[in-house]
């Protein structure tokens, strides 16, 4: 952490701003180009993964200083990233606190802030980090009383004033994952053969079904049914490979919300009976395949459309009784 000797040195130079962007003699209306070196002695900023910041195209600057009350001043930092310039970092200084605790020296005040677009709300996609955050260290504030004599007075920047040194900016744009969303695309649908009319589905298709949003912290990836997970450099790749992971699923594939089976009233995708609805044994005897044969006085009637086999013992139809002449 910086010490007072470092801050003392910075009261006599333009740091943390680019040389020539502060402490210039007035030559017209007062702007931040005329801000004395002693007011701000250090600052630093971090742009997070989703910011889109680049050193080549963007910069950070002190946008304005405002006197909001007799003793309170605000320092507003902004950036020129498209769509994100509306999320400034605002630091507050109370001159009465500063002046009552200097004890003959400079009371350097450090404050940290983050952009106020950060809302951890699972109902939205904006569930990750703020766009940027940073800190500000102020030095001698007496000159602000003269530069901003009245409550409501503001000093604003010019295109060439109060530009923060690029070395004080840490750029983490697109460098790490902040959260994970889990969803399913619609399943593969049949298409009509050439020359045939398009297939009409009795429900919406092509939708994305979101299962979970904003998974963060420690997340473990485990290969599921017919799935393989591969890691390559900074990439995690999930591959669909038959028999991989947990192998073939033993249960029916469930339907999506609002999806209906066009072949059956059953809740499975295939429209077949579920495993707990299938005949597994007869009189305690289990088999992979049951063969039924007509005996004497017994009529067996298959009803495939109803998934039934009717066994009728009436002693009148079928073969004659055994032992008859």
ABEGO torsion letter per residue (X at the ends): XBBAAAAAAAAABAOABBBGABGBBBAEBBBAAABBAAABABBBBBBBAAAGBBAAABBBBBABBBBABAABBBBBBBBABBGAAABBBBBBBBAAAAAAAAGGBBBBBBBBBBBAABBBBAABABABBBABBBBBBBBBAAAAAAABABBGBBBBBBAABGBBBAAABBBABGABBABBBBBBBBBBBBBBBBGBBBBBBABBBGBBBBABBGBBEBBBBBBBBGBBBBBBEABBBBBBBBGBEAEBBABBBBBBBGBBBAABABABAAGBBBAAABBABBGGBBBABBBBBBBBGBBBBBBAAAGBBBBBBAGABEBBBBGBX
